[in-house]
Amino acid sequence: MAKKNFETALARLEQIAGELEEGDLTLESSLKKFDEGMKLVQFCNQKLEESQQQIDILLNKNGSLTPVPFQAEEDESLDEDT
């Protein structure tokens, strides 16, 4: 992978998941793919945390940080059904 960014890491992670789901790999190959996938998950989580910190800074109002919780539309539709 040339320069790793969130999008390329996520695309590779999806590719690895697909390869593992097919079940055509040897145990050794599966373990290597799993290890690579876990490293990509850690990288993606780190990028997401960095992004959240940047969002928190951008939401800084009147000199004090006012974080606004993010709630996906899917979560809201689930709440309406209950």
ABEGO torsion letter per residue (X at the ends): XBBBBAAAAAAAAAAAAAAAAAGABBAAAAAAAAAAAAAAAAAAAAAAAAAAAAAAAAABBGGBBBBBBBBBAAAAAAAAAX
